[in-house]
C-alpha cells in the first residue's frame, strides 16, 4: 500500500529553517508538492523537532527569487550517522504556495 500522496523528487537545495528569531542552515534532500525531507547542517547545538511542531523554511529558486514555506514536523530522527551531527526531519508543507507547486512540477 502506497503511503505517499505525491511523488518525491531528489534535490540538493540549501535552505534556512526559521523559528522565532532563530535561523539555522538546513539541506533539502527531496521534495514533493506537499512535503519535504530535510537534514540539518552539522552542528553541536541541539534542536528538538517534535512531530506537530510548526516551523518556516526559506530557500531560493535558481532565479534568485526566495520562497517561504510554512511547515509541520511529521517525523524526525536525531543525529543521523555517520557523523552524528545532523538531524533528519520529514515535513508537511501547510498550504503550499502556487509558485512552490509549479516549481516542483517542473522537476518531474
Secondary structure as UniProt FT lines:
FT   STRAND          9..19
FT   TURN            20..21
FT   STRAND          22..31
FT   STRAND          35..40
FT   TURN            51..52
FT   STRAND          54..60
FT   TURN            62..63
FT   STRAND          66..80
FT   TURN            81..83
FT   STRAND          86..93
FT   TURN            94..95
FT   HELIX           98..106
//
